[in-house]
């Protein structure tokens, strides 16, 4: 199996982070999720499934928490990509894909295919072999500094 350069791997890690930000941002707040839920329900019906059930307050809370965490995780990978973060993200994508497959097996939630396919493709890309000569460099220095590292004000 051919391997990719670490530089290309970082591009994939960043691209997957941008994808996650675009896809997950509507899940991050109750207000954006309210608009998204209607669209997801319509899409599921259009694909031949049932309308989505209304969400209770606890469902909206958990959705917002999940969306917020994915946004933070995506920012980390976007601004400080590394081989380790990419591998962890790939593992997380396969776990998410497992739950999506479970949901598909329950029936009626056809819109999950729209999330499952990219999830598996990003997971495969992030587990692709990286050239050994560059794999020693575990982390690329970030150009973004959120805090000062010096002790003087």
C-alpha positions as CSV (number, residue, x, y, z in Angstrom):
1,X,0.0,0.0,0.0
2,X,1.5,3.3,-1.0
3,X,2.1,5.8,1.8
4,X,1.6,9.6,1.9
5,X,3.9,12.4,3.1
6,X,3.3,13.9,6.5
7,X,2.6,17.2,4.9
8,X,-0.2,15.6,2.8
9,X,-1.5,13.9,6.0
10,X,-1.7,17.3,7.7
11,X,-3.7,18.6,4.8
12,X,-6.1,15.7,5.2
13,X,-6.3,16.4,9.0
14,X,-7.1,20.0,8.4
15,X,-9.6,19.3,5.6
16,X,-11.5,16.8,7.8
17,X,-11.6,19.4,10.6
18,X,-13.1,22.0,8.2
19,X,-15.6,19.4,7.1
20,X,-16.5,18.8,10.7
21,X,-16.9,22.5,11.4
22,X,-19.3,23.0,8.4
23,X,-21.3,19.9,9.2
24,X,-21.4,20.2,13.0
25,X,-21.9,23.9,13.5
26,X,-25.7,23.7,13.1
27,X,-25.8,21.1,15.9
28,X,-23.9,23.4,18.4
29,X,-26.7,25.6,19.5
30,X,-30.4,25.0,20.3
31,X,-31.4,27.8,17.8
32,X,-29.4,26.4,14.8
33,X,-30.4,22.9,15.6
34,X,-34.1,23.8,15.6
35,X,-33.7,25.0,12.0
36,X,-31.5,22.0,11.1
37,X,-33.9,19.4,12.6
38,X,-36.7,20.5,10.2
39,X,-34.3,20.2,7.2
40,X,-33.0,16.8,8.4
41,X,-36.6,15.6,8.8
42,X,-37.5,16.8,5.3
43,X,-34.4,15.1,3.8
44,X,-35.2,11.8,5.5
45,X,-38.8,11.9,4.1
46,X,-37.4,12.8,0.6
47,X,-35.1,9.7,0.9
48,X,-38.1,7.5,1.7
49,X,-37.9,7.4,5.5
50,X,-40.2,8.7,8.2
51,X,-40.3,12.3,9.5
52,X,-38.0,12.7,12.5
53,X,-39.6,12.7,15.9
54,X,-39.6,16.0,17.8
55,X,-36.7,16.4,20.2
56,X,-37.2,16.8,23.9
57,X,-35.2,19.4,25.8
58,X,-32.7,16.7,27.0
59,X,-32.1,15.6,23.4
60,X,-31.4,19.2,22.3
61,X,-29.1,19.7,25.3
62,X,-27.1,16.5,24.4
63,X,-27.0,17.5,20.7
64,X,-25.6,21.0,21.7
65,X,-23.0,19.5,24.0
66,X,-21.9,17.0,21.3
67,X,-21.8,19.8,18.7
68,X,-19.8,22.1,20.9
69,X,-17.2,19.4,21.7
70,X,-16.8,18.4,18.0
71,X,-16.3,22.1,17.2
72,X,-13.5,22.4,19.8
73,X,-11.9,19.1,18.6
74,X,-12.1,20.4,15.0
75,X,-10.4,23.7,15.9
76,X,-7.6,21.7,17.6
77,X,-7.0,19.6,14.5
78,X,-7.3,22.7,12.2
79,X,-4.7,24.8,14.0
80,X,-2.4,22.1,15.4
81,X,-2.6,19.1,13.1
82,X,-0.5,16.1,14.1
83,X,-0.2,12.5,13.2
84,X,-1.5,11.5,16.7
85,X,-4.6,13.8,16.5
86,X,-5.4,12.5,13.0
87,X,-5.2,8.9,14.1
88,X,-7.4,9.6,17.2
89,X,-9.9,11.4,14.9
90,X,-9.8,8.4,12.5
91,X,-10.6,6.1,15.4
92,X,-13.4,8.4,16.5
93,X,-14.9,8.4,13.0
94,X,-15.0,4.6,13.0
95,X,-16.8,4.6,16.3
96,X,-19.3,7.2,15.0
97,X,-19.7,5.1,11.9
98,X,-20.5,2.1,14.1
99,X,-23.3,3.9,15.8
100,X,-24.6,5.2,12.5
101,X,-24.7,1.6,11.1
102,X,-26.6,0.6,14.3
103,X,-29.1,3.4,13.6
104,X,-29.5,2.3,10.0
105,X,-30.1,-1.2,11.2
106,X,-33.1,0.1,13.3
107,X,-34.7,1.3,10.0
108,X,-36.3,4.5,8.8
109,X,-33.3,6.8,9.3
110,X,-32.0,6.9,5.7
111,X,-30.4,10.3,6.0
112,X,-27.7,8.7,8.1
113,X,-26.1,7.5,4.8
114,X,-25.3,11.1,4.1
115,X,-23.2,11.2,7.2
116,X,-21.9,7.7,7.2
117,X,-20.2,7.7,3.9
118,X,-18.0,10.8,4.5
119,X,-17.3,9.5,8.0
120,X,-15.9,6.2,6.8
121,X,-13.9,7.9,4.0
122,X,-12.3,10.4,6.4
123,X,-11.5,7.5,8.8
124,X,-9.8,5.6,6.0
125,X,-7.8,8.7,4.9
126,X,-6.7,9.4,8.5
127,X,-5.5,5.8,8.9
128,X,-3.6,5.8,5.6
129,X,0.1,4.9,6.1
130,X,2.5,7.9,6.4
131,X,6.1,7.7,5.1
132,X,8.4,6.4,7.7
133,X,11.0,9.0,7.2
134,X,8.6,11.7,8.2
135,X,6.5,9.8,10.8
136,X,9.1,10.7,13.5
137,X,7.8,14.3,13.3
138,X,4.7,13.7,15.5
139,X,3.5,17.3,15.6
140,X,3.8,20.3,13.3
141,X,4.4,23.6,15.2
142,X,1.4,25.8,15.2
143,X,1.4,29.3,13.7
144,X,-1.4,30.3,16.0
145,X,-0.7,31.2,19.6
146,X,-3.7,31.7,21.9
147,X,-1.7,32.4,25.0
148,X,1.8,33.8,25.6
149,X,4.4,31.3,26.6
150,X,6.6,33.8,28.4
151,X,6.2,34.6,32.1
152,X,6.4,38.4,31.6
153,X,3.2,40.4,31.0
